[in-house]
Amino acid sequence: MVGIKASFYREMKIRLSSRRVLIENIVNPLFILVIFGLTFSRTIGKIVIDDNVSINYLTYFVIGAINISLVSNAMVAATKIFIDKYMGLYEEMLSYPVKREEIILGKYLFNLFLSIVQIFVMLFFVIIIDGIPEVSFVSILLFFVLKMIASTFLFYFFTYMSVIIKNQDGFNTMYFLVMTPVIYTSTIYYPIAQMPFLMKVISAINPLTWLTDLGRYYYLGIETDFIFVKYALVIFVTIITYLLSIKKYKGGLE
């Protein structure tokens, strides 16, 4: 527990000591919502779900925007891990008399805290404009459980990548691939039914599509195919990335 508290405190001091955290975790997500959500909502109007159901684009997009913010949050944490590794600071940290998994767990808990704050801020913004969706309390609860799992998966995935990537060029390439192709081939911005066939295939195996579709199912009541399969896949990849990250941390950083 001592190592977890120390790692959490270190991450908190580093992240909160800069105004950048306010921009990255609060201002930027709201900026995405305003630019894409409000603008597209006025341009597109409503997203047609089926013959009898349509939904305002802002409300539809907020789930995707939350996932973008979770990706960005995890990427920031991973970037700091990569920089510490690049500068040799982690070689010193790993020599401390604490369990190595406690170091990464403390970082994860702070990242999860920021993710929850992001979610509440973004939902509050949309609720003020579009109101509260007509779903049950259980669905809302399951939505937040899903987002916590999503934050966990993204944190450990990017942590693992930051550890195995050995140079700045490789890390920048990974960042580009995630922030453009991976996001735009998911259902974050638009329904999969409106994609070209090739994009449908890519989107179907994209974890961000699973997270977005499940989020819209629980928060907005929008039906999606293979609900239990998608949830099982999300849990599976979360466990795998967690185990890989812990194993790599225990083995030391290169």
PyMOL commands that set and color helices and strands:
alter all, ss='L'
color gray80, all
select helices_A, chain A and resi 2-16+20-44+57-87+89-93+100-130+137-164+168-184+192-194+197-204+207-220+227-251
alter helices_A, ss='H'
color red, helices_A
select strands_A, chain A and resi 46-48+54-56
alter strands_A, ss='S'
color yellow, strands_A
deselect
rebuild
show_as cartoon
